[in-house]
């Protein structure tokens, strides 16, 4: 086995697309998105007998005082999750890199392999630990039947009231931003910067959709179309016309778009009854299967520095 750097978009994305429920956070374009946000990104692979058996995007995240750690969002990805030799070799190579670069720890979120041998430490989740996934191979009638009765009712109500769903473009960004600002103020949650969403919408697999009512933009969603999955990333809605139930129709419309384009899965991306009770209740109304990851894990390489980082992170979040 040997460690190689991936320099070709097709090599990385084809590997990911051949995995069920493809991870867009490991894709080439997502790496470019991170670069545009000022991050240092490497795309690496483990090769065995001229065949790639694992890939992992590494983002160098600064933590102050000249220190940094490696982060692999929703990775590493192994061709065969039971390939213990590949996962062991992968961690060994990352540790070698860490010693050379003086990295403090490796943060990862894989759902495929068991890295318990390396005593990973659970930390605050960067990506949602639980998600809800709908099987798009089922018929529309089957999908509707598996929904909560109230969800089906709200979809029909939105149609009856005349809500229309259409794909947006970067030129419509101000409408999205206004809706996101309304949602943030109403529901008291933090949003990314305007530039973050602008860079996101420039990616080749990201699409923006709107719900309109009487020529008003009343709801919006940003969706990933990558590999075999459509993923709902961000949503927003107006404070007006809330009785139209437009977010329900928007989700159903995108589920149908995914089916029409032969995607296999529709991923609601994150649920959590404690942190997001209202959003979770909304998403679970559509049915689907709950999937749970191991969460965000750390493997420390410099224990003293890692413990200092954890202490100051705790203080910063507490106060």
Residue, then its C-alpha position, 0 to 999 in steps of 0.5 A: x500500500x502507498x499514500x498518493x495525492x489525488x490531482x484529478x477531479x474525476x478520479x476522486x468523484x468517480x470513487x465517491x460516486x461508486x459508494x452508496x449514499x455518496x458523500x459530497x463533503x469529500x468531493x473535489x468541488x467541496x474541496x474547492x469551496x473550502x479553498x475559496x473560504x481560505x482553507x488549506x486542502x489536500x486530497x489523498x488516497x491509499x492505493x493497493x496494487x494500482x487500485x484506490x482503496x480509500x480516499x480522504x480530503x484533509x483540511x488544515x484547520x488553524x487553532x491559534x498560536x501557530x497550531x493546527x489540526x487535520x479535519x476530514x469531513x464525513x471521511x475517510x471513505x473506504x472502498x471496503x469498510x471491512x478492510x482493516x489493513x487499509x484503515x490501519x495504514x491510513x491512520x499510520x500515514x496521517x500520523x507520519x504527516x502530523x509529526x512532519x507538519x506538527x499537527x495537533x490531532x486528526x478530526x474525522x467523521x467516518x461511518x464506515x470503519x472501526x478506528x477504536x484501536x486508536x482510542x478516538x475521543x468524541x468531541x462536539x459534532x461539526x456535522x450532524x450525527x443523525x440524519x434522515x434518508x428517503x429511499x427514492x427507488x420507492x414510488x411516489x404513492x409509497x413515499x406519500x403513504x409513509x409520510x405523516x398524515x399532517x405532512x401529506x395534508x400540508x403538501x396538498x394545501x400548498x398546492x391548493x393555495x397556488x404555491x409554485x416551486x421553481x429553480x433559482x439562480x445566482x441572480x436570485x441570491x438577494x431573495x434567498x438572503x432576505x429569507x435566510x435573514x428572516x428565518x434567523x431572526x425569527x428562530x434565533x439561530x446563527x447563519x453563515x456569512x453572505x459570502x459563504x452562501x454565495x461561494x456555495x451556490x457557485x459549486x457545480x452540484x449545488x442548486x437553489x430552489x424557491x417557493x413563490x406565492x402571488x409573485x412573492x418569494x416565500x421559501x427557499x432551499x439549497x440542495x446538493x446533487x452529488x453521486x446517488x443522493x440529493x441532500x437538503x442543506x439549507x432552508x429559509x422561509x418568509x414571515x409572511x404567508x406562513x399559512x401556505x405551508x410552502x416548505x412542505x411542498x418545496x421538500x416534496x417537489x425536490x424529492x420528486x426531482x430526485x426521483x426524476x433524475x434517478x437519484x437513489x436517496x434524499x437526505x435531510x442532512x441532520x436531525x436532533x430532537x434536543x437541538x432542533x426539535x421543530x426542524x426535526x419534527x418537520x423532517x420526520x413527517x416525511x418518513x424515511x430511515x434514520x441513519x446515525x454516524x459515530x459523530x465527530x472524533x479526534x485522534x490526538x498526536x500531541x497530547x499536551x497541546x490537544x488538552x490545552x486546545x480542549x480547555x480553551x475551547x470549553x472556556x470560549x464556548x461557555x463564556 
